[in-house]
Amino acid sequence: AQTVTQSQPEMSVQEAETVTLSCTYDTSESDYYLFWYKQPPSRQMILVIRQEAYKQQNATENRFSVNFQKAAKSFSLKISDSQLGDAAMYFCAYRLGTYKYIFGTGTRLKVLA
Amino acid sequence: ETGVTQTPRHLVMGMTNKKSLKCEQHLGHNAMYWYKQSAKKPLELMFVYSLEERVENNSVPSRFSPECPNSSHLFLHLHTLQPVESALYLCASSQEANTGELFFGEGSRLTVL
């Protein structure tokens, strides 16, 4: 089955601290893309970071980085120096082929001042 | 106009009503998607259009009827829905030749009474 599991329904982090959101997925494919999307309350979902499965190097985007373990099918998101604006639902997803995107159930991140 | 725009943002309809959701993308993308987002569930892909041709139809009931008159516009026609089908309906677009990032609209919050 092609699934994405986000085992943490909700996480909290103190402002300026670091938090890691976990994601595991299940696919038999070898070529795919992985994504983390952010959905702030009542606002549109936006891409946070993207990883190509064929690349061993972990992607980074400013304060956001991933730990991609292909063999373990794990794709965690680390947010450093957390800010109040980081509070949102975070969705892990992967893409197979051209149109098929598989999403997880999301992790709600709260940032405490 | 920027990105992906969805109207209306909120819609309330009775079970015997017919209504439509509209999506417009200003990104020059060639693929458009309808997703259903329900609490604590992964995003559910409903339909995908590529160059105005439907390429994915995920066993969605016929009471949801998509229409893609051109590559910039996508509609979802709704009729005789059930209250359990109340959800956030998200439109997205992507450019096939690229790494496949989805660009989302803000969603249409549908309530079926």
HADDOCK unambig.tbl for C-alpha pairs under 7 A between the chains (distance, minus, plus):
assign (segid A and resid 43 and name CA) (segid B and resid 106 and name CA) 5.55 0.50 0.50
assign (segid A and resid 44 and name CA) (segid B and resid 104 and name CA) 6.19 0.50 0.50
assign (segid A and resid 44 and name CA) (segid B and resid 105 and name CA) 5.67 0.50 0.50
assign (segid A and resid 44 and name CA) (segid B and resid 106 and name CA) 4.12 0.50 0.50
assign (segid A and resid 45 and name CA) (segid B and resid 104 and name CA) 5.80 0.50 0.50
assign (segid A and resid 46 and name CA) (segid B and resid 103 and name CA) 6.86 0.50 0.50
assign (segid A and resid 46 and name CA) (segid B and resid 104 and name CA) 6.93 0.50 0.50
assign (segid A and resid 98 and name CA) (segid B and resid 96 and name CA) 6.51 0.50 0.50
assign (segid A and resid 103 and name CA) (segid B and resid 42 and name CA) 5.43 0.50 0.50
assign (segid A and resid 103 and name CA) (segid B and resid 43 and name CA) 5.83 0.50 0.50
assign (segid A and resid 104 and name CA) (segid B and resid 42 and name CA) 5.03 0.50 0.50
assign (segid A and resid 105 and name CA) (segid B and resid 40 and name CA) 5.63 0.50 0.50
assign (segid A and resid 105 and name CA) (segid B and resid 41 and name CA) 5.04 0.50 0.50
assign (segid A and resid 105 and name CA) (segid B and resid 42 and name CA) 4.34 0.50 0.50
